[in-house]
Amino acid sequence: MRNIIFIISIFLGTTYFMSCSNEDDTLFNNSGNDNTNMKAGIYSTEIPMCTQGEVQTRGLDSVNGTFTGTYPYDTIYLHPADNNRNDVIAIPLKGTNYSGDTCRAIRLSIEVFDDGSYKVYCTDKPEESITLAADEEVYFSSIKTPTWKATDTGHDTPFSGIYSGYDVFKNDSDNVNTEILKSELLYNASSLIELGNTPPQIIYMTRHSTGFRLQFMFTEVDNGGLEFPEAMWNFLFQDAKPEYFYIKFYFGPNFCGEYDLLNNTTPASDRGGFYASDDGIYRPFQYTRYTVGTGGDGSTGEDEYRTGFGYETSRRQYLLAPLNTTIPSNDFGFWVYIKYSDDPNDATDPEFLSSDEGAKWFHYSVEGLTPTLNVVNFIIICMDYKDLLTQFKDEIDATNNAANRVSTRFTRGWFENRAPQEIDIKPVDVKVITE
């Protein structure tokens, strides 16, 4: 798997961010650095972090749906390169001014002792420090702990098959949807001091989380245009409105429950796990549209419009999480759950919106998708609307024959309290775009 990485580049005390591949030559070689040869004393440095050029200010650009080359947080953490130690220093990025530019900077002090051991601390908070032996090293990261852990919802996957009973992780906890970044290299006292005082030097920050977003729609496929306007829905489904259909997804099993950031590994006992869209809450169908440009460089050709009804991930709610790379990437797939109710009370009923009873589901593995670090995987799945008409015929007919029943609540009663039912339908078109 490839790593695309942040760079904090220091030129005469000024730091720039830019994008680079870790295939570049290594700029730091600590093998020649020996703390015991350093003069004892306190060394302090300020490293301004000014963005170079027109760089976005967020690590995940929620407008364009892509990662950027900018460190996205107000704090960077310094850890000992030893997972048996819990020491950590939180280093705030503070405002500074360099050559007329408004920047943010980190301020570090390194105190070297006669025996080569050393202490590192934030210059503004000397009471918070890490003391290390001469041969011990440190690394920078974007998270406070050396090990990242998913939050288990306490619910297992409800579907049958080889992934039945797997963990489902919570996707709105503090440690999910957060970029996980770590310096590619380790540093000792000598290399930290050299980093701040000998230009040019670079801190590589590698990303250890992958992004996912989804667009799923039932659409018209017979006319070749993959368009399905609201007027067509109303004609075919009559009184069965799009918002009477509710949907959620499980996707996995390639997500890890625990991740060792220092060693870039998952425990051998980690078998992977799943996330559910909106933390397992069903959402009503919505009108969704995606435009596929066919003009190559944009100068010629026409756009292909894909419209339909289903689900679309908000650009501000992408899933960002580390992967268990020991699980084959072609195991990755979606388990789609859909259920129906024309009772308006169900739209706000927590029990209905969280229960799988009465749902119909199918599984689809995304052929050719290789989840890769440092990209957002944008997955577009188009389904034939006729499958929806067929699979929910009884429910749709009940809505359209409303005069023959006592109430909408009674209609739901025909279909509730049933175990989820697997159905055999497949997408007619799938696109995977890495952003």
N, C-alpha and C positions, 0 to 999 in steps of 0.2 A: 504494500500500500504506500502511496506517495504522501509526502508531507509538504504542504505549502505553508510558509512560515512568516511570522512577523519579524521585522528587524528593527532593533533600536540602534541606530548608527550614530556614533559620537565623532564629530569633527571639531576639534579645538573647543570642546566643551558644549557643543550644540548637538542635540539628538534629532535625528530624522526618522520617520517611519516610511518604509517602502515594502513592496512585496518581492519575494525571492524564493528560489527553490533550494532545498537542502542538498541539491546536487552540486552547489557551488563549492569552491575550495574552502576548507576549514581555515578560519582566520585566527583561531586561538589554539595554541598547543601548550597545555599546562605542564608537560613533562619536563620542561627546562626550568620551571619556577620552583624555588625552594625557599620556604619561609625562613628557614634557619639562617639564610644568607642575608636576610633583610635587617636593616637597622631598627631596633626597638623604637617605638614611638606611636603617635596617633596620626593617621592619614585621613583626611576628609575630602570629599568630592561632591560636587553637585552636577547632576546629569540632566540638562534641559531636554525636554521631549517636544520638539516642534514638528508639526506635520509638514511634509514636503509636497508642494503643489496643491492641487485641488483634491484633497483626500477627505472622504466622509468622516464624520466624527463618531460614528458608531461601529462597533465590531461587526454587528449584523445590521445591514441596511434594510430597514423594514419597508422602505418604499420600493426598492428594486429587487429585494429578495435575495441579496447576495452578501457574502462576507466581504469585509473591507480590510485594508492593511493598517488599520489604526487600533492601538491598544484601547479597549473600550471601557476600562474601569478607572476609578479614582484611587485605587490602592493596588500595589503589587506586593507579593509576599516573598520573604526570603526564608528558605528551609535548609537545615543540615541535610547532606546527602546520605542520610541514615534513617530508615523508617522506624527504627527502634527509639528514636528521639522525637519528642513532641514539641520541641522548640520551634517557634516561628516568630518572625518580625513582620508586622504590617507597616509598609512604607507608603505614606500618602504621596500622591502626586500633587505638588503645590504650584501655584502660579508664580511665574518669574518672567523676566524680560531679557531677551537676547537680541541684540542688533535691531531693536525696534519691533521685534516680533513678540506677540504674546504666546508664552509657552507654559508647559507644566514640567516640573522637575522632581527627581528623587534626590534626597540628600543622605549620603552614607558616610559613616566614619568607621575606620578599621584601626584597632589598637593592637599592635604587634608586641609581644613580650620577648624577653631575652632568649627563651627556649624555643622560639618559633611559633608557639601557640598564639592564638589571636582572638579578639573579640570584635564582633560586628554589631553595629547598632544604627538606628536612624538618628541622624545628627540632632534632630529636634526632640528626640525622646531617648536620651542616653540610659534611662532606667530600664528600657526594654532592649535586651541584647542577647546574643548567642555567643558562647565561648567554645572554641574548637581547638583541637590539637593541631600541630603543625601539618600533619598529613590528612586532615579532614577537609572536606569541600562543602560548598553550598550551591543551591540553585534558586532561580526565581520562578514564581508561578502566579497564576491569577486566582488560585483558591487557597483557603486558609489551612487546609489539612493535606497531608501527603497522600492520603487515600481518599478517592471519591467513592461515595456509596449512594446507590439509588434508594428511594423511599418506597417500601412495599405497601401497596394499598390494603393488603390482607385478603384480597380476592384473587382467585386463580382463573386461568383462562377457562371459559365455559364450554368451548367447542370440543368435539371429539377428534380422535386422531393422535398422532405421535406427540403433539404439543398440548394435549389436554392436561390440565392441572399445573401449568407453568405459572410462575409469578407474573403478576401485572403490576408495573411500577407506576408511581404517581408522577404525573407530568406537570404539575403546577407547584412543586415544592421549590425551595430556595436553591437547591443544588442542581436542578434540571432547567433546561433552557438558559444555561449559563455557559459562556465559552470557557473551555478548559485549556489554558495555555501554560507552557513550561519552557524555560530556557533549554535550548538544545545541549548546551555545554554546562559543565560543572566548574566552579571557581574556588580557588583558595585565596589567601590574603594577597599574595603577590599578583595574581591575575585580576583580582578586584581593583587593586590600586592601579595596575597598568591599564585596566579598562577605563578608568576615569581620567587618567593623566597622559596617556600615550595615543594620540590620534594617528590614523583612524582605527577605531575598534568597533565591533558589532556584537550585540546580544541577539542571538536568534531565539525567537519565541515560537515554538511549534504548537500547532493546534491539535487537540486530542478529543474533539467532539465533532459529530456529524449532524447536519441539518436535514430535516424532512418536512415537506409540505405536500398537500394532496388536493387535487381537483377531481371530483367524481361526479359524473352526470349520466342520466338517462336521456337519450336524444334520438333523433330521427337518423336512420342510417341508409334507408333505401334510396333517397334522392342523391346520395353521394356527398352532400354538403355538410353533414353532421350538424345541422341546425334544427332547433326545436323551439319555436317561439311560443309564447304564452297562449296565443290564439289557437295553435294546434293542440296544445295540452287540453284546453277547455273543450275543444271539439271532441277529442278522443276520450277524455276521462269524465266529461260533463261536470257533475257536482262534486266529484272527488278531487278536491283541491290539492296542490302540491304540499301544502303545509299539513295535510293529514298523514303524510308519510314521514316517519322518523328514522334516523339513521345514526349509526356509530361504527367505528372500526377498531379492530385490534391489529397491531402490526408488530412483527418480530420474526424469529426469536433471537435476533443478533445483538440485542442490547444486553449489556452486562449489569450485574447487580453490584459489583465492586470493581474498582479500577485503581491499580497502583501507578500513580503518576510518575514517580521516580524511575521505575523500571519499565514503564509502558507495557504492563502485563495485567491479566486478570487471574484470579486464583484458579487452580486446577479444578476446584469444586464448583466453579461458576458454570452453570449449564445454559445461561442466557435467560432472557425474559422478554416481556411484551410491554408495550404502552397501548392505552386506549385513547381514542380521540376524545377531547373534552373531559378527560378523566372518567370516561365510561358513561357520560350523560348523553342520551339521545337528543339529536337536534332535528328540527323539521327541515324538509327539503327547502332549498332556496334556488332561485334562478342564478345560473352561473354561466360565465362566458370566458372563453380563452381564444386569443388571436394568435395564429401561427403564421409568421411571415414567410412567404415563399419566394421573395425576391433576392435571396442571397445576401448581397451587401445592403439591401434595402432600397436600392435605386430603381429596380425594375420588379415586375411581377406583382401579383395580387396576394392579399392576405386571405388565409383560410380561417373562417370563423367557426368555432365550435361552441354551440350553445345548448343548454339543456337544464334539467332540474336535478339537484342532488346536494352536494356538499363541497365547500371550499375552505381550506385552511386560511385563517386570517394571517396577513403578512406580519402581524405582531405576535402571533402565537405559534411560530414554528417550533417543532421539537428539536432541541439540541441535546445530544447525549453521547457518551462514549460507546463504542462497539466492542463486543467480544469477538476478536478477529480469528479465534480458533473455530468458530462456527462457519461452515461454508456459506459464502455470500449468496449462492443461489437458493439457500433455504429461506431467504427473506420473502415475506409475503403479507397479504392483507386478508383478514377475516371480516367480511362486511355483514352487518346486522341491520335489518330493516323491519319495521313494524308499522301498523296502521291504526289510526283512531280518528274519527270525525267528531269526537266529543271535545268541545273547546276547553273543558276543565282539565283535560289531560295535558294541555300545553304548559301548564304550570304545576302539575302534580309531581312532586319529587319521586314518589314511589313508581309512578308510571315511567318517568323519564330515566330512571336508573335500573329498571327491571328488564330482563331479557324475555320474560314470559310473553308468548304469542309472537315472538320475532321469527323471521326467516333469515337464514344466513348462507353464505357461500364463501369459499376460499379461493384466492388467486395468488399464485406466485408470479412475481414480476420478472419475466424472462429477460436476461441481459443486464439486470440491475446489479451492479457491484457497489454496495455502499462504501464510499471512500471518504477518508478524513479530509476535512477542510473544504468541503463543498456542501451546498444545499441541494438535495435530491428532490426535484420537483416532478411529481408523478401525476400524469393526467390519464384518467380511466374513463372511457366512454362505453356505455351500455345501451342496448337496444330497448327502447321504451316498451316494445311489445312484450318483452319478458316481464316487465312490471305489471302490465295489464293481465297477463296470464297467471302469474304467481299470486296476485292479490285480487283475482276476479270476484270471489265471494264478498270480500270486504267492499270493493268498489261498487258491486251490484247493490249491496245493502244500502250504501249511501245514496245511490241513484234511485232507489225505490223507497225513499224515506217515508212516504205516505203509508206504507204497509207495515210500519213498525211503531211501537209505542214511543220510544225515545232514542236519542243518540247514545245515551249511556247504556241502554239495553243492547244496542248494536255492538258496542264494545264487548259486552258480556258473552257474545257468541264465540269470541276468539281469545279471551283472556285465560289465565291460569293454565297455559299449555307450555310444555317444554319447547325451547327453540327448535325449529325444524330446518334441516339442511335442504337446500334446493340446488339444482344443477343448472346454473346459468354462467355464462362467461362474457368477459368484455369483448367488444367488437373492435376496439382500437385502444392501444396503450402507448403513451409516449413518456419517456424518462429524460428529463433535461437536468443537467448539472449546472448549477449557478455559482 
